[in-house]
């Protein structure tokens, strides 16, 4: 599940292409040579981590039971076991929809807030609930539900962090120059 690409999300990429490669925003394809295409690929790859991480975050959530009447029992059990309402669909809906538009940071922050609220026993209990749901839906009865759930939780937490990390502001020329100066002067 990939987020939709929106013009406001790609603004930083557009700025980098204009600044670093000297490409005009209305450059025609016929004016691109192999070197410029390679440069575009390099700059686009540098910006793709946040997009990929947001897509993975949405994919992890999509693996859980849908927030419908059929999934109501799962979400209720998750709330009781985790001790946090941050993970409830009613509290994540707006952030999930924003993530589908390419803005994953609000959802990532909310997920990390949920982890911050959970105690170790609550995390174990939430892992059990999630693992049970995943084992049933993925037909993995031979794997321990606790292991499946803990792996899913770890992946969710790390992916949320990756979304936030990728959202850092590399379009800040002063910060970028300070980074380069620190590494070249060492």
VOPAGU-2260 file (C-alpha; in pm, 1 decimal, decimal comma):
REM VOPAGU-2260
SITE   aa  ch    i         X         Y         Z
SITE  UNK   A    0       0,0       0,0       0,0
SITE  UNK   A    1     165,5     318,9    -117,5
SITE  UNK   A    2      68,1     672,1     -35,6
SITE  UNK   A    3     -48,7     895,4    -314,9
SITE  UNK   A    4     210,4    1141,7    -442,5
SITE  UNK   A    5      96,1    1501,7    -398,7
SITE  UNK   A    6     264,6    1814,8    -538,4
SITE  UNK   A    7     322,9    1968,4    -193,0
SITE  UNK   A    8     505,2    1653,8     -81,1
SITE  UNK   A    9     741,2    1662,9    -378,6
SITE  UNK   A   10     822,7    2033,7    -336,6
SITE  UNK   A   11    1152,3    1957,0    -159,9
SITE  UNK   A   12    1250,8    1716,9    -439,1
SITE  UNK   A   13    1164,2    1976,8    -702,3
SITE  UNK   A   14    1373,3    2236,8    -519,3
SITE  UNK   A   15    1669,6    1998,3    -498,3
SITE  UNK   A   16    1647,9    1924,1    -872,2
SITE  UNK   A   17    1643,1    2294,9    -949,3
SITE  UNK   A   18    1922,5    2385,3    -704,2
SITE  UNK   A   19    2160,1    2092,5    -740,0
SITE  UNK   A   20    2111,3    2000,5   -1104,9
SITE  UNK   A   21    2005,5    2333,6   -1250,7
SITE  UNK   A   22    1687,6    2186,2   -1394,4
SITE  UNK   A   23    1405,8    2426,7   -1468,1
SITE  UNK   A   24    1068,1    2310,4   -1338,2
SITE  UNK   A   25     923,2    2320,5   -1692,0
SITE  UNK   A   26    1215,9    2148,1   -1864,9
SITE  UNK   A   27    1105,8    1937,9   -2159,7
SITE  UNK   A   28    1204,7    1571,0   -2171,9
SITE  UNK   A   29    1387,6    1617,7   -2500,9
SITE  UNK   A   30    1638,9    1842,1   -2323,6
SITE  UNK   A   31    1747,8    1567,7   -2082,2
SITE  UNK   A   32    2068,3    1380,8   -2147,3
SITE  UNK   A   33    2187,2    1065,8   -1969,7
SITE  UNK   A   34    2387,8    1262,3   -1713,6
SITE  UNK   A   35    2085,4    1469,2   -1612,5
SITE  UNK   A   36    1862,5    1161,0   -1593,7
SITE  UNK   A   37    2120,6     994,0   -1367,0
SITE  UNK   A   38    2131,3    1306,8   -1150,4
SITE  UNK   A   39    1752,4    1305,4   -1121,7
SITE  UNK   A   40    1762,9     939,6   -1017,1
SITE  UNK   A   41    2020,2    1010,0    -745,4
SITE  UNK   A   42    1826,6    1304,5    -600,2
SITE  UNK   A   43    1494,0    1115,3    -619,8
SITE  UNK   A   44    1646,9     813,8    -442,5
SITE  UNK   A   45    1764,5    1039,8    -161,5
SITE  UNK   A   46    1404,8    1154,9    -113,3
SITE  UNK   A   47    1239,8     813,0    -145,2
SITE  UNK   A   48    1303,5     674,6     204,5
SITE  UNK   A   49    1017,4     867,1     364,5
SITE  UNK   A   50     778,7     767,7      87,3
SITE  UNK   A   51     875,6     400,6     117,2
SITE  UNK   A   52     859,7     405,6     498,4
SITE  UNK   A   53     514,6     566,3     494,3
SITE  UNK   A   54     396,6     301,2     249,2
SITE  UNK   A   55     535,0      27,7     474,7
SITE  UNK   A   56     367,3     182,7     779,3
SITE  UNK   A   57      33,6     176,2     598,0
SITE  UNK   A   58      98,6    -181,2     485,8
SITE  UNK   A   59     157,5    -292,0     844,4
SITE  UNK   A   60    -171,0    -134,5     954,2
SITE  UNK   A   61    -350,3    -292,3     658,0
SITE  UNK   A   62    -243,3    -636,1     784,5
SITE  UNK   A   63    -459,8    -589,5    1095,2
SITE  UNK   A   64    -833,3    -656,9    1097,6
SITE  UNK   A   65   -1026,8    -380,4     926,9
SITE  UNK   A   66   -1184,8    -123,7    1158,9
SITE  UNK   A   67   -1535,2    -251,2    1086,5
SITE  UNK   A   68   -1788,5    -438,6    1297,2
SITE  UNK   A   69   -1609,7    -762,0    1209,7
SITE  UNK   A   70   -1283,5    -627,0    1354,1
SITE  UNK   A   71   -1440,5    -459,9    1656,1
SITE  UNK   A   72   -1340,3    -739,1    1895,6
SITE  UNK   A   73    -975,3    -720,8    1784,9
SITE  UNK   A   74    -955,4    -342,6    1835,4
SITE  UNK   A   75   -1125,8    -366,2    2172,4
SITE  UNK   A   76    -880,2    -635,5    2284,3
SITE  UNK   A   77    -586,9    -431,1    2155,0
SITE  UNK   A   78    -701,9    -127,0    2350,3
SITE  UNK   A   79    -740,3    -326,2    2674,1
SITE  UNK   A   80    -409,5    -507,4    2634,8
SITE  UNK   A   81    -198,1    -209,5    2525,2
SITE  UNK   A   82    -348,4      41,3    2765,6
SITE  UNK   A   83    -338,8     311,4    2499,6
SITE  UNK   A   84    -615,2     465,8    2294,1
SITE  UNK   A   85    -360,8     603,2    2044,1
SITE  UNK   A   86    -388,4     281,6    1842,7
SITE  UNK   A   87    -766,0     286,1    1808,2
SITE  UNK   A   88    -895,5     342,3    1454,0
SITE  UNK   A   89   -1112,7     633,7    1564,2
SITE  UNK   A   90    -798,6     809,6    1691,7
SITE  UNK   A   91    -579,0     719,4    1393,2
SITE  UNK   A   92    -822,7     772,8    1107,6
SITE  UNK   A   93    -723,6    1132,1    1021,8
SITE  UNK   A   94    -351,6    1047,1    1037,4
SITE  UNK   A   95    -397,5     735,9     820,9
SITE  UNK   A   96    -581,0     943,6     560,7
SITE  UNK   A   97    -303,1    1206,2     566,1
SITE  UNK   A   98     -48,4     926,1     520,9
SITE  UNK   A   99    -235,3     808,3     212,4
SITE  UNK   A  100    -176,4    1159,2      77,4
SITE  UNK   A  101     196,8    1126,3     142,4
SITE  UNK   A  102     222,2    1295,0     484,4
SITE  UNK   A  103     324,5    1013,2     717,3
SITE  UNK   A  104     478,0    1210,5    1004,2
SITE  UNK   A  105     155,8    1270,9    1203,6
SITE  UNK   A  106      73,4     898,7    1199,3
SITE  UNK   A  107     431,3     807,3    1288,7
SITE  UNK   A  108     427,4    1048,6    1583,9
SITE  UNK   A  109     101,2     902,7    1710,6
SITE  UNK   A  110     231,6     546,9    1683,5
SITE  UNK   A  111     549,4     638,4    1872,1
SITE  UNK   A  112     333,8     808,1    2138,2
SITE  UNK   A  113     144,1     480,5    2177,0
SITE  UNK   A  114     470,2     293,3    2231,1
SITE  UNK   A  115     578,1     556,0    2480,8
SITE  UNK   A  116     259,1     498,8    2681,4
SITE  UNK   A  117     287,4     119,3    2692,8
SITE  UNK   A  118     457,9     -57,9    2979,0
SITE  UNK   A  119     660,4    -371,7    2896,5
SITE  UNK   A  120     377,4    -603,1    3015,0
SITE  UNK   A  121     126,5    -407,8    2805,0
SITE  UNK   A  122     351,4    -438,2    2501,9
SITE  UNK   A  123     372,8    -814,1    2551,6
SITE  UNK   A  124      -6,2    -836,1    2587,9
SITE  UNK   A  125     -61,6    -619,6    2277,4
SITE  UNK   A  126     183,1    -839,7    2087,1
SITE  UNK   A  127     -20,8   -1144,8    2180,6
SITE  UNK   A  128    -344,4    -986,4    2054,3
SITE  UNK   A  129    -181,3    -872,2    1729,5
SITE  UNK   A  130       0,3   -1202,5    1682,6
SITE  UNK   A  131    -322,9   -1397,4    1721,2
SITE  UNK   A  132    -494,4   -1183,8    1456,0
SITE  UNK   A  133    -201,2   -1211,8    1216,4
SITE  UNK   A  134    -163,7   -1587,2    1268,4
SITE  UNK   A  135    -530,4   -1635,0    1183,2
SITE  UNK   A  136    -534,7   -1403,1     882,2
SITE  UNK   A  137    -202,1   -1516,8     737,9
SITE  UNK   A  138    -263,8   -1885,0     812,5
SITE  UNK   A  139      51,1   -1921,6    1022,8
SITE  UNK   A  140     -72,3   -2154,2    1298,0
SITE  UNK   A  141     271,3   -2314,0    1341,8
SITE  UNK   A  142     428,6   -1987,8    1463,4
SITE  UNK   A  143     390,1   -1857,5    1816,3
SITE  UNK   A  144     145,3   -1568,7    1824,6
SITE  UNK   A  145     361,7   -1384,0    2076,9
SITE  UNK   A  146     660,7   -1396,6    1840,3
SITE  UNK   A  147     454,4   -1279,6    1541,4
SITE  UNK   A  148     302,1    -996,5    1742,9
SITE  UNK   A  149     633,4    -879,5    1886,9
SITE  UNK   A  150     794,4    -879,3    1541,6
SITE  UNK   A  151     500,8    -677,6    1404,5
SITE  UNK   A  152     524,5    -427,9    1691,6
SITE  UNK   A  153     900,2    -388,4    1643,2
SITE  UNK   A  154     852,6    -334,1    1271,4
SITE  UNK   A  155     579,0     -76,3    1335,1
SITE  UNK   A  156     795,0     112,6    1585,4
SITE  UNK   A  157    1106,7     115,0    1368,8
SITE  UNK   A  158     908,6     211,4    1059,9
SITE  UNK   A  159     742,0     499,7    1244,0
SITE  UNK   A  160    1088,7     618,8    1343,5
SITE  UNK   A  161    1207,0     588,5     980,5
SITE  UNK   A  162     913,8     804,2     864,7
SITE  UNK   A  163    1008,2    1075,7    1113,0
SITE  UNK   A  164    1377,9    1048,5    1037,7
SITE  UNK   A  165    1316,6    1074,3     661,7
SITE  UNK   A  166    1107,1    1385,1     720,2
SITE  UNK   A  167    1411,4    1576,2     840,4
SITE  UNK   A  168    1460,8    1904,7     662,3
SITE  UNK   A  169    1750,0    1852,4     418,1
SITE  UNK   A  170    1618,8    2144,3     218,2
SITE  UNK   A  171    1776,6    2372,5     481,2
SITE  UNK   A  172    2090,2    2497,7     300,2
SITE  UNK   A  173    2253,3    2625,0     621,6
SITE  UNK   A  174    2206,0    2291,7     800,0
SITE  UNK   A  175    2325,4    2097,6     496,3
SITE  UNK   A  176    2636,8    2314,6     466,7
SITE  UNK   A  177    2711,4    2273,8     839,1
SITE  UNK   A  178    2688,0    1896,7     792,9
SITE  UNK   A  179    2927,1    1905,1     495,8
SITE  UNK   A  180    3169,4    2135,1     678,5
SITE  UNK   A  181    3174,3    1906,9     982,8
SITE  UNK   A  182    3254,4    1599,2     773,5
SITE  UNK   A  183    3503,6    1758,0     535,7
SITE  UNK   A  184    3692,2    1934,9     814,9
SITE  UNK   A  185    3738,7    1619,7    1020,9
